[in-house]
Amino acid sequence: MPLMAAKFPEPFAPKRIKRIWRGTLLGIIIGIVSGLGGIVFNYMIETGTRLFTRDLILYLSPGHMPGFSLLGFPLERWMMLWIPALGGLLSGFLVFTFAPEAEGHGTDAMIDSFHRRRGVVRKHVPLIKTIASAITIGSGGSAGKEGPIAQIGSGFASILASLLKLSDTERRILLLAGAAGGIGAIFKAPLGAALFAAEVLYSKADFEFEAIIPCILSSIIGFMVFTLHDGTGTIFHIPAFTLATPAQLPFYAVLGLLSAFVGYLYVKVFYGMRDRFFRPLNIPRSFKPALGGLMLGMLAFFLPEVLGGGYRSIQSAIDGQLAIGLMAALVLCKIVSTSFTISSGGSGGVFAPSLFIGSMLGGFYGNSCGRIFPHIVTEPAAFVLVGMGGFFAGVAKTPIAALIMVAEMTGGYSLILPMMVVSALSYLLLGRTSLYEKQVPTRVDSPAHIGDYSVDIMDRLMVKDAVAKERNVETIPEGMSFENMLQFMVDSNQQDFPVVDENGNLTGILSMTDLREAMADASLHKFLVAKDIAVSRVVEVTMEDSLNTALKLMADADVRELPVVSQEDRRKVISIISRKDITRTYGEEMMQNKGSGLSGNRKE
């Protein structure tokens, strides 16, 4: 009888064990480097803060007496008028000379790299991001650590994956593991960081599930390395809060509504200042962070609490040491100061400023309710913590990760229930509004997952199967004026608008993004017509094209809708198809196949 080759049970197959060991080893290496990166980054921030806010002031004014003041303000306050501008000047030079992608908050760059750049990060970006962010934060810039450390950790992971010649899928997973390792280390929140890296990619309720275990491994190792140096204590110190009572939950629900309103304001001011003020300025890009720093210095002269990440002020709010009026003012001023710093091109994260805004909003609201309803709202400080988690959950579209991170950073696990209420309401009410503009709605919208979902079904289904029969395509004539275009697009539910000539032939396409860019110079509005703004190179499909083709074209062009043209005359627009149409049709087909005992196969 011939000998038969021994068969291993599937969980213990040699190839699978080898793959697990390799993934574990890479996760450990990335976690160690991310933790060490967090230690170095923290040290650089502390050194920068000491240099800019103490040593430089003493060097430039060696003869001044302690307590010296001018017009009732201490000399240090006068010096801080221009120090953020100096930091912005140095940071802007570094970023725009050596690594322009290190501009702004690094989390968006990490998200963009995952979705659209195969997880690739240029080799010198982590170094430039580290130095530029340390200068920005150290000189008083209103920015946080999460963006820079995410880009530092993910950058190393991407470089390591490229050196080992791993696949794009593996590189993307390691990219997220690097971000999780860095964030989990520097914020001492390993579970929240792992969930954040997998959740922040999408603006709707979706996760990068395959990355969760590598992210958890990396964040645990990063946390362990960092705490060996910095200790295991939480970032903030809180009293022992009692569990929320049913009578308190309506008050927390109102905080959820307020968080959504202020979150909407935050995002609009943040990107509005970038698009309508800093970008149109006719000065070199490297000087814009210096201008933002100067504007920050002028604001901080009267309200110095807006400088830096603001952790000390958050702790004061928890301890009940801030006046109600001051907390209300800090909500609005921190929105403006963060926009001055990051929207101008400065390098830093938005996590700490978001926590600050949420904490001040919660402190203001909680203390106000405590004065009016002292027998119900017995712990106003609890609203500070709940505001932190709930506010960031809404603006970052991370309702799960945000509340876990805040609980880990504070030890406030007893407040998970009210944080869930506030996070859910803030997240739902903000809809598509997000602080991270590189997010995509779900996995099916990500270029990273094109081809993952039953390609055979997508190839079999045609555009004509997905186009809504009753849809009326709204087109814009070439000669329509700017003001009429703006009103037309605002009143429409359509996102992209085919531009046609007098014969109804397709000549271009317009989106609100194109119109927003043209809004920068108001003096030109009366001279602009649709033909001047429209994108002339139009990507279109016909009724006979497959949904897979349409989805790939959308991903390549980074659009959400495509015009559908006649097969006989591709200049004639007959309909329009959106990603929503494709996902709806795909879902209906899958349900029908399941009902008949058939189902599409997912590629492994």
C-alpha angles and dihedrals in degrees: 000000000000118000114253122219112252113254119213121214108260095251090055099042109139094235092052093047090049091051092049093049092048092049091047093050092049091047091053093048092048091046092051093049092044091051092048089046089054091052092049093045092050090049091050091051092049090048092047092048091050091047098048102035101037118009096043092047092049091047094051094045105032096154101050118115122238109266093023112156138183121210088348095306124106117249091245089062091054091049091052089062090082106019094085087052090054090050090048091050093052093043093047092051092051096045101043093041100048111013118011090179088068088071118116125355111350098216091075090052090052091049091049091049091053096048104034111014102051089249092295119150121182112249099243097045096088092052095047091044091051095051096040094048093047089053093047095048095037092054091054101269113162096243141111140228103244098082096047095044090047090054092044094052096039091045093056091046092051092049091048091050091050092049090052090047093235122171123268090254092053092045091053092051092049089048089060092043089055092051091048092049093053096044093043090052102046095042095036089232108120099166095042091048092051091051092043093056091051096041104041092069092075134052093207130056099293138117137201089240097182090060099051098088095045088046092051091049094048094044092050092052092044090050092050093049093047096046091051084068103030104030129245099270118125121258092244130033118223138177121249103278120203122231114276115261124225089250090059097051095080088056090052089048090058088051087056090056091048091048091055092049095047090041091056090050091048095053094044094049092043096054095028091060090050096047100036103032117019101033096050092049109114096224131101112284092235090063096052096079087053090054090048089050092051091051089048091051091054091051093044091052088074098028110027092174089082092069120103126349093320099225092143091056091047090054090048090052090051089050091050094243099126125085118242093239092051092052091051091051092047092056092062097034093051090054090054096042093050089050090051090052106040104021088058090060100269117150119246146091132274099215097087094044089049091051089049094051092046093048094050091046090050092045093050093046096040095049091046091052090044091059094048098038105025094160093056105032097049097155110045091171089067088068089061092062095039090050090053095055098036096048095049091044089060101043095041095041090232105121095162101040096044097058092044092050094050091047090052094044092051107023087235097140091143088069096058092106098056089040089056090053094049094041094050094048094044092047095048097043094050091058110178094354108116139164089221108067095183092066118111122211100247143345092273089060093053119099085216090070101042105134096019096101116071098299090188091063093044090050092049095050116078132211088251088062092058105037112103107245095214095046116127110207112222112214130186122224115234092242099051112130123243095249092049091048091052093051092043094053095044091053093049131084090211118102103200124037126204112225114218136188126233090281093053093253118148111251104159147333134248134202133182088255090061090048092048091055090051090051092071094087108046092184090070097051096093091053098047125096130179094266091060094056104032121107105243098199099077124189109211141166136208130228090259096055117105122251088240089059091048093049093049091049090051091050094048093048093039092230133131099215137039129196115243112221134192115270091222095048115020090194091069116087112212102167145337131243127206135194087250089059091051096048091046092051092044091051092049091050092049092050091049091049092049090051091054094044095258128109137175117254121239114226114246 
